[in-house]
Amino acid sequence: EPQICLACEMDCLFLSYFGSTVGKDVLFLIEESSRNLLGNQGDDESRSNYGDEIVSTEKGYPLVISEMITSSWKSGKMNHLAGYEQRDAHEFLNAFLELLGKHIVKFRERIYGAVTLIDEDNALSPKPEKKEIDIIKQLFQGSLRSVLLCEKCGVKRIQHEPFVNISLSLSEEVERMQRGKGARVLDISVETCLEHFVLPEKLGDLVYCSSCGKKTETKKQHTFAKLPKVLCLHLKRFDAARNRKIENFVSFPAEGLN
């Protein structure tokens, strides 16, 4: 298995961003400090003055995330996204977050294993469960309430489904909802998209109802049971039926969406 850690790559990216804001090569400072502390290289004077010899970098220097993307491809779990073919950003996000979460859990487990190798009392806290150290799920995972309603007897079947992002339609039905509010179609709002998302829809196929004992016409509705700390919304801009991209502008509030 390739020894690539996306959590480490994210750390480097954030450190590079911080260094760009203050005009310092932060990564070089950390690497040099690690070599001096772990390898005990050089005398005390050289170790204390190495930071003064760093050439300041230009503030606001743009970041290039090519190394992180390359590491994602080489991780062995996202190589299907490598190459020069056009890929969907939504597909990349799902694969990246899933793999990043696994790498974070693996890193935390290795740290705990190293600390408690000799004595378990060395750990400052009990061994955490995976759900407690999976930061990705803590930040991005929410829960949908999926309701199936039998139109014949009215029985509801409810189950909960986890999600890390929500795909919002920009179909003609959303345009009609926006037009009904007295707004221009070109000014679709994310609130209207969310309202459309939670509307009940009639399923094309008959679904078996345990109460009726046969397949019946059924409606399905999704509502939010639990919102995540960070809600990722994906706008479905490709119209497969017409083979075209939907160019409508989608507005969203700068604040107060909660």
Phi and psi in degrees as a GROMACS rama.xvg file:
@    title "Ramachandran Plot"
@    xaxis  label "Phi"
@    yaxis  label "Psi"
@TYPE xy
-59.1334  134.732  PRO-2
-86.2269  71.2168  GLN-3
-122.793  131.51  ILE-4
-117.896  111.788  CYS-5
-69.0369  -27.0064  LEU-6
-63.5876  -40.1524  ALA-7
-66.3587  -38.2937  CYS-8
-64.6099  -38.057  GLU-9
-66.3654  -38.4371  MET-10
-58.9947  -46.6992  ASP-11
-61.202  -38.5095  CYS-12
-65.0809  -44.9042  LEU-13
-67.565  -37.9495  PHE-14
-66.4702  -37.8494  LEU-15
-64.6704  -39.0877  SER-16
-64.7719  -43.7375  TYR-17
-63.1317  -43.372  PHE-18
-61.4424  -34.3365  GLY-19
-67.463  -32.9811  SER-20
-73.4871  -29.9034  THR-21
-103.466  -6.21779  VAL-22
76.3856  33.1781  GLY-23
-130.399  147.996  LYS-24
-85.0661  84.223  ASP-25
-63.9381  -39.6413  VAL-26
-60.8413  -40.2326  LEU-27
-65.6929  -39.8774  PHE-28
-60.7397  -44.2123  LEU-29
-67.8147  -44.8151  ILE-30
-62.6383  -41.6924  GLU-31
-67.2042  -39.8163  GLU-32
-63.8038  -41.1497  SER-33
-64.5859  -41.84  SER-34
-62.7519  -40.4063  ARG-35
-69.9333  -40.1603  ASN-36
-75.0506  -43.7794  LEU-37
-82.8557  -37.7521  LEU-38
-94.0395  -11.0605  GLY-39
54.3608  44.7299  ASN-40
-90.6709  140.725  GLN-41
79.4749  167.606  GLY-42
-86.7822  177.475  ASP-43
-62.6136  -36.146  ASP-44
-67.4196  -42.4737  GLU-45
-68.0657  -34.3003  SER-46
-71.4782  -29.587  ARG-47
-84.467  -20.1868  SER-48
-109.298  2.8294  ASN-49
-64.5771  -29.6593  TYR-50
-68.8023  -28.2591  GLY-51
-73.8627  -18.2139  ASP-52
-90.749  -2.25646  GLU-53
-70.9805  130.386  ILE-54
-78.9103  123.83  VAL-55
-63.8029  142.601  SER-56
-95.9866  166.026  THR-57
-70.684  131.666  GLU-58
-68.5785  142.426  LYS-59
75.6653  17.7946  GLY-60
-64.6533  128.157  TYR-61
-65.0499  145.071  PRO-62
-91.4781  143.014  LEU-63
-116.801  118.545  VAL-64
-94.9587  21.7785  ILE-65
-61.4751  -36.4111  SER-66
-65.954  -38.885  GLU-67
-67.816  -40.2603  MET-68
-65.6295  -41.7832  ILE-69
-61.9747  -41.1752  THR-70
-63.2152  -36.125  SER-71
-62.0639  -43.7616  SER-72
-64.615  -39.9363  TRP-73
-81.1685  -4.30441  LYS-74
-68.0194  -17.4251  SER-75
92.4831  -11.4446  GLY-76
-112.117  -8.47131  LYS-77
-128.322  18.5027  MET-78
-67.3059  -15.5175  ASN-79
-70.3277  -13.7783  HIS-80
-97.1917  -2.23222  LEU-81
-77.6874  162.886  ALA-82
110.957  -171.404  GLY-83
-104.92  3.5597  TYR-84
-74.9165  150.613  GLU-85
-71.0252  131.251  GLN-86
-123.238  157.542  ARG-87
-83.5074  131.968  ASP-88
-63.2382  -32.088  ALA-89
-64.6131  -40.5156  HIS-90
-64.3308  -41.282  GLU-91
-65.4307  -42.2869  PHE-92
-60.7483  -45.9977  LEU-93
-60.2372  -46.6206  ASN-94
-67.4896  -40.1128  ALA-95
-67.2813  -45.7997  PHE-96
-64.9189  -39.6229  LEU-97
-62.9106  -45.2173  GLU-98
-71.1046  -38.4675  LEU-99
-61.3005  -41.8556  LEU-100
-61.3669  -41.8762  GLY-101
-64.5771  -40.0011  LYS-102
-67.2406  -36.9931  HIS-103
-65.4174  -44.3479  ILE-104
-62.162  -44.8771  VAL-105
-62.7151  -41.1436  LYS-106
-63.4539  -45.6269  PHE-107
-64.9943  -37.3632  ARG-108
-66.9675  -37.608  GLU-109
-67.0376  -39.5318  ARG-110
-62.7947  -45.4648  ILE-111
-63.5933  -40.57  TYR-112
-63.4208  -38.278  GLY-113
-70.2352  -38.4261  ALA-114
-68.9538  -36.9632  VAL-115
-99.8183  15.2718  THR-116
-60.5958  -41.9035  LEU-117
-90.7077  -45.054  ILE-118
-147.152  128.027  ASP-119
-65.2838  -21.0764  GLU-120
-70.4178  -11.5288  ASP-121
-68.5075  -22.5901  ASN-122
-70.9103  136.692  ALA-123
-76.3085  -17.6922  LEU-124
-147.353  161.258  SER-125
-61.7501  159.81  PRO-126
-61.2564  121.408  LYS-127
-76.8762  154.04  PRO-128
-78.5397  160.834  GLU-129
-59.0539  -38.9713  LYS-130
-67.2669  -20.9825  LYS-131
-82.6  -22.5485  GLU-132
-110.601  -0.944245  ILE-133
-83.3209  92.3213  ASP-134
-64.1283  -33.378  ILE-135
-60.6314  -46.7554  ILE-136
-67.0462  -36.6893  LYS-137
-63.8102  -33.8574  GLN-138
-89.7726  -43.1839  LEU-139
-108.012  -16.9269  PHE-140
-88.0191  128.52  GLN-141
-122.396  -167.585  GLY-142
-138.651  132.809  SER-143
-101.534  143.336  LEU-144
-98.6935  110.646  ARG-145
-97.1201  122.096  SER-146
-117.927  126.044  VAL-147
-106.205  123.326  LEU-148
-115.59  117.477  LEU-149
-74.1555  121.53  CYS-150
-75.7111  -10.0308  GLU-151
-89.2953  -48.2775  LYS-152
-110.382  -13.1221  CYS-153
82.9199  7.67858  GLY-154
-72.07  136.401  VAL-155
-106.499  137.86  LYS-156
-118.626  121.919  ARG-157
-117.037  135.079  ILE-158
-144.925  155.861  GLN-159
-104.396  138.24  HIS-160
-125.902  127.072  GLU-161
-74.0916  152.479  PRO-162
-148.457  155.154  PHE-163
-116.386  -14.6398  VAL-164
-156.746  160.646  ASN-165
-119.439  129.968  ILE-166
-94.3988  120.789  SER-167
-104.931  132.015  LEU-168
-78.991  146.376  SER-169
-118.695  38.6577  LEU-170
-73.605  177.707  SER-171
-63.7489  -29.9636  GLU-172
-64.3393  -36.8544  GLU-173
-66.6039  -38.0614  VAL-174
-62.9829  -40.0038  GLU-175
-66.5092  -38.4331  ARG-176
-63.427  -40.5519  MET-177
-67.0439  -39.8641  GLN-178
-66.0867  -32.0579  ARG-179
-67.8092  -19.8752  GLY-180
-86.5018  1.87342  LYS-181
83.3499  11.8885  GLY-182
-101.743  160.819  ALA-183
-70.9353  148.083  ARG-184
-63.5657  -30.9172  VAL-185
-69.5855  -12.2851  LEU-186
-109.016  53.3401  ASP-187
-65.048  136.536  ILE-188
-105.506  154.477  SER-189
-67.7826  -26.7302  VAL-190
-63.8871  -41.5095  GLU-191
-64.1145  -39.2175  THR-192
-62.1119  -39.7033  CYS-193
-69.5445  -37.3066  LEU-194
-62.7707  -39.3631  GLU-195
-67.6088  -35.044  HIS-196
-62.5576  -36.8817  PHE-197
-91.2803  3.00492  VAL-198
-71.4198  143.041  LEU-199
-70.0123  145.138  PRO-200
-129.372  145.077  GLU-201
-84.4199  127.025  LYS-202
-75.0896  143.046  LEU-203
-71.0086  -31.9719  GLY-204
-101.873  150.933  ASP-205
-71.108  144.106  LEU-206
-120.416  137.873  VAL-207
-67.4821  131.61  TYR-208
-111.965  122.269  CYS-209
-67.9265  -27.009  SER-210
-74.3411  -42.2469  SER-211
-81.5322  -23.2702  CYS-212
76.4744  20.3886  GLY-213
-160.448  173.078  LYS-214
-79.1213  133.715  LYS-215
-134.758  167.811  THR-216
-68.3276  133.713  GLU-217
-135.664  143.826  THR-218
-106.459  146.172  LYS-219
-124.063  139.721  LYS-220
-139.993  136.875  GLN-221
-108.357  130.549  HIS-222
-130.907  163.766  THR-223
-88.3802  117.511  PHE-224
-86.6556  -38.1859  ALA-225
-148.605  124.793  LYS-226
-88.348  143.856  LEU-227
-78.9526  169.989  PRO-228
-66.4397  -35.747  LYS-229
-122.561  113.525  VAL-230
-95.2932  116.771  LEU-231
-96.1636  123.852  CYS-232
-112.283  128.993  LEU-233
-110.436  122.081  HIS-234
-90.1163  120.223  LEU-235
-82.0767  89.2473  LYS-236
-89.5354  -5.25502  ARG-237
-99.7036  122.946  PHE-238
-94.1654  100.936  ASP-239
-66.9668  -33.7106  ALA-240
-64.5395  -38.3826  ALA-241
-104.13  -1.1649  ARG-242
52.8779  54.3742  ASN-243
-145.764  161.45  ARG-244
-96.03  134.325  LYS-245
-84.4711  117.437  ILE-246
-96.9173  3.30471  GLU-247
-57.2117  138.257  ASN-248
-74.757  134.526  PHE-249
-114.81  115.135  VAL-250
-88.2249  153.802  SER-251
-147.522  147.989  PHE-252
-71.8575  142.003  PRO-253
-70.4214  -24.3957  ALA-254
-154.436  160.29  GLU-255
86.8331  7.00898  GLY-256
-67.5462  -25.5669  LEU-257
